Amino acid sequence: MVTVSLDLGRYVEYYLGNAPSLSTLLVANGTAFLVGVSFYVHADPSFADLPTVLYPLFGDSPTALALATLSLATLLPTLGNRVRDAPTNTPLVYLHTFAFVWLVKYGLWTVVALNLHPDQYVGAPGALWSYWGIMFTHLLFVVEAFAIPYYGRTTDRALKAALLALLVNDVFDYAFGYHPPLRYDPGIPLIVATLLLSVGAVYVADRVFDRPERFDPLAPSGE
């Protein structure tokens, strides 16, 4: 695992280990989730064009926020104890891993997508939010993601499952035309960048997460 600096660990411990700051972060995530859902409700295509079970594949950023919020919420029962010592089990391993990779991928994907054709966003009406605001808020996804390995763990099995899920999401987005709404038609550069981000997010997760002391019972040969 990449070692977290002492100062960074101290700040993560403080903000995620205290009820007021953790609750504020959860409320902020929940609000951002609702903003994201509103975007996809009014988009074309929209949630109305899909069965409910496919919503998580279509609403990429809201899905990332939902996973992150669930991941952070698992710390609520442990308030008063060290965040670093949060308990680990198989469902939590998968939740924390999926939350991390979704936050990293779709935080960076938004920056890449906006800047492949910046002429469609910079200088356009509402650019303060539709370009700068969205880019800044999605970069915060990445910042939040790196708090998760401080208390979460992963396994090889969870990483493989996360990579498969991200690639399935990519096929759904580009093979069936349900990618996040853009002001231009995505081409090969964006598709390639998306695939690289899927692989890259899982690679980074492999580097920054610790493994649990107990092996994943779902993994073959105790991976």
Salt bridges, closest charged atoms under 4 A:
ASP7 OD1 - ARG10 NH2 3.60
ASP85 OD2 - ARG82 NE 2.99
ASP156 OD1 - ARG211 NH2 2.64
ASP170 OD1 - LYS105 NZ 2.30
ASP206 OD1 - ARG211 NH2 2.76
ASP210 OD2 - ARG84 NH2 2.80
GLU223 OE2 - LYS160 NZ 3.33
